[in-house]
Amino acid sequence: MGIVGDSLDRAAAATATRPIPKSAQARMRFLVKQAKGSTRIAAERLGVSQRTVERYLKGQLRRPRADLAARLEREVRKDWQPRIKGRARKRAASSGGIVIETRARFGFTAAPGSTDDGRMRRITQHLPPTYAARLFDAQTAGATEQQLRAIAAEGLQEIYFKDRGRRADGLEVEFTDIDYIELDF
């Protein structure tokens, strides 16, 4: 995905109440269970052979290579505690909102003669539930990274820069050159 989409995934993973399984065998067992018992589907998700998955399940292989270990952890985290992640997303979209912390270049389209040249800013801002819901809906619908950035930029524009319509009327914010972005809900 992209930097905003990955940050949404990390924020959802941070809501888990239990740690993921520790051993490679337990992680493989979890993936196969998620695939309704199909070692073939689990192997395709990991990019390994079906026989390799079977060896991990039997305990014949114990320590995966570094790249396989990273893929295995990433795939387990995607499916780990989906109901808890769903409840956290629903809570953020209905009442809690989302906190966005970023360091990025913000450029402005403002009135002629303004000195609002783009510059790097570090911003931490709570966005209301409507923007959280829009981000989640767009991500679920398969939105591009640019579309997710546009939603985040609009939220920052309205809440941070325009102060909910109390100042900077007509200001349009461009959200580019993202150094980092962290989301929390």
Secondary structure per residue as TSV (DSSP state, phi and psi in degrees):
chain	resnum	aa	ss	phi	psi
A	1	M	-	360.0	-140.6
A	2	G	-	-129.9	-173.0
A	3	I	H	-66.5	-39.4
A	4	V	H	-73.0	-44.1
A	5	G	H	-62.3	-42.0
A	6	D	H	-64.9	-37.3
A	7	S	H	-66.6	-37.1
A	8	L	H	-63.1	-41.0
A	9	D	H	-64.7	-42.1
A	10	R	H	-63.9	-39.6
A	11	A	H	-65.0	-39.7
A	12	A	H	-66.4	-40.3
A	13	A	H	-66.0	-29.4
A	14	A	T	-71.5	-12.1
A	15	T	T	-83.5	-7.0
A	16	A	-	-60.1	142.4
A	17	T	S	-96.7	-16.0
A	18	R	S	-127.0	148.8
A	19	P	-	-72.3	155.8
A	20	I	-	-70.7	160.7
A	21	P	-	-56.2	147.6
A	22	K	-	-88.7	-44.2
A	23	S	S	-82.1	155.5
A	24	A	H	-63.6	-37.2
A	25	Q	H	-63.7	-44.2
A	26	A	H	-66.6	-37.4
A	27	R	H	-66.5	-41.8
A	28	M	H	-63.1	-42.5
A	29	R	H	-59.2	-41.9
A	30	F	H	-63.7	-44.8
A	31	L	H	-62.9	-41.4
A	32	V	H	-66.1	-38.8
A	33	K	H	-63.1	-40.7
A	34	Q	H	-65.3	-29.7
A	35	A	T	-88.2	18.4
A	36	K	T	57.1	39.9
A	37	G	T	87.6	2.3
A	38	S	-	-90.5	111.2
A	39	T	H	-71.8	-24.7
A	40	R	H	-65.4	-45.9
A	41	I	H	-65.5	-41.2
A	42	A	H	-62.8	-40.4
A	43	A	H	-64.5	-40.4
A	44	E	H	-64.6	-39.2
A	45	R	H	-63.2	-33.6
A	46	L	H	-93.2	-15.0
A	47	G	T	76.0	32.4
A	48	V	S	-126.5	176.0
A	49	S	-	-79.3	158.8
A	50	Q	H	-62.6	-36.7
A	51	R	H	-64.2	-35.5
A	52	T	H	-63.5	-42.7
A	53	V	H	-61.9	-43.6
A	54	E	H	-62.2	-38.4
A	55	R	H	-65.0	-39.5
A	56	Y	H	-65.4	-39.4
A	57	L	H	-64.1	-38.5
A	58	K	H	-77.7	-14.6
A	59	G	T	89.2	8.9
A	60	Q	S	-72.1	-32.6
A	61	L	-	-112.2	138.4
A	62	R	-	-123.3	-36.3
A	63	R	-	-117.1	106.9
A	64	P	-	-74.4	156.7
A	65	R	-	-58.8	162.4
A	66	A	H	-59.5	-42.9
A	67	D	H	-68.1	-39.2
A	68	L	H	-68.5	-38.9
A	69	A	H	-61.6	-40.5
A	70	A	H	-66.7	-43.1
A	71	R	H	-64.1	-41.3
A	72	L	H	-61.8	-46.4
A	73	E	H	-63.4	-43.7
A	74	R	H	-61.1	-44.5
A	75	E	H	-68.1	-37.4
A	76	V	H	-67.0	-42.8
A	77	R	H	-61.8	-33.5
A	78	K	H	-59.8	-39.9
A	79	D	H	-100.5	-1.6
A	80	W	S	-75.2	126.4
A	81	Q	S	49.0	62.7
A	82	P	H	-66.2	-31.4
A	83	R	H	-70.0	-37.1
A	84	I	H	-68.5	-41.5
A	85	K	H	-62.0	-42.8
A	86	G	H	-62.0	-42.6
A	87	R	H	-63.7	-40.4
A	88	A	H	-65.3	-41.6
A	89	R	H	-64.6	-41.6
A	90	K	H	-63.9	-41.6
A	91	R	H	-63.6	-42.4
A	92	A	I	-66.1	-36.9
A	93	A	I	-78.2	-20.4
A	94	S	I	-105.3	-34.2
A	95	S	I	-140.8	-31.2
A	96	G	I	-88.6	-34.2
A	97	G	-	81.8	-167.9
A	98	I	E	-139.8	143.2
A	99	V	E	-104.0	128.9
A	100	I	E	-115.9	126.8
A	101	E	E	-120.7	125.7
A	102	T	E	-148.7	156.7
A	103	R	E	-128.2	115.0
A	104	A	E	-155.4	171.0
A	105	R	E	-89.1	126.1
A	106	F	E	-113.6	119.1
A	107	G	E	-111.0	157.4
A	108	F	E	-130.4	146.3
A	109	T	E	-110.9	109.6
A	110	A	-	-133.0	-170.3
A	111	A	S	-58.9	149.3
A	112	P	T	-58.8	142.6
A	113	G	T	87.6	-1.2
A	114	S	-	-77.4	154.7
A	115	T	-	-105.4	34.8
A	116	D	-	-87.8	62.6
A	117	D	-	-72.7	151.1
A	118	G	-	-65.6	142.4
A	119	R	E	-153.3	161.4
A	120	M	E	-73.3	132.6
A	121	R	E	-135.2	147.7
A	122	R	E	-107.9	119.4
A	123	I	E	-129.1	134.1
A	124	T	E	-122.0	118.5
A	125	Q	E	-144.2	137.9
A	126	H	E	-85.3	126.4
A	127	L	E	-103.9	142.3
A	128	P	-	-66.7	166.4
A	129	P	H	-56.4	-28.8
A	130	T	H	-62.1	-39.5
A	131	Y	H	-72.6	-35.7
A	132	A	H	-62.1	-45.1
A	133	A	H	-62.4	-41.4
A	134	R	H	-64.6	-40.9
A	135	L	H	-63.6	-45.3
A	136	F	H	-64.8	-43.6
A	137	D	H	-63.0	-42.4
A	138	A	H	-65.7	-42.3
A	139	Q	H	-64.1	-41.9
A	140	T	H	-64.1	-35.6
A	141	A	T	-78.7	-2.8
A	142	G	T	84.9	33.6
A	143	A	-	-64.4	152.9
A	144	T	-	-76.5	166.7
A	145	E	H	-59.5	-39.2
A	146	Q	H	-63.9	-37.8
A	147	Q	H	-68.1	-40.3
A	148	L	H	-64.6	-40.9
A	149	R	H	-62.3	-39.2
A	150	A	H	-63.6	-39.6
A	151	I	H	-66.4	-44.7
A	152	A	H	-63.2	-41.5
A	153	A	H	-63.3	-41.5
A	154	E	H	-63.5	-41.1
A	155	G	H	-62.8	-46.2
A	156	L	H	-65.2	-37.5
A	157	Q	I	-60.4	-48.7
A	158	E	I	-73.7	-39.5
A	159	I	I	-88.9	-47.0
A	160	Y	I	-85.6	-53.7
A	161	F	I	-81.3	-40.7
A	162	K	S	-93.1	-7.4
A	163	D	T	51.2	52.3
A	164	R	T	57.4	37.8
A	165	G	T	88.9	5.3
A	166	R	T	-85.4	-13.7
A	167	R	S	-154.5	171.5
A	168	A	-	53.5	49.6
A	169	D	T	-62.9	135.0
A	170	G	T	86.3	3.1
A	171	L	-	-76.0	132.7
A	172	E	E	-118.0	126.2
A	173	V	E	-102.7	135.7
A	174	E	E	-109.1	130.9
A	175	F	E	-112.5	97.6
A	176	T	E	-132.7	175.3
A	177	D	E	46.5	57.1
A	178	I	E	-71.4	119.8
A	179	D	E	-78.5	-49.4
A	180	Y	E	-156.5	159.1
A	181	I	E	-147.6	131.7
A	182	E	E	-126.9	132.2
A	183	L	E	-115.4	147.6
A	184	D	E	-145.1	140.1
A	185	F	-	-145.6	360.0
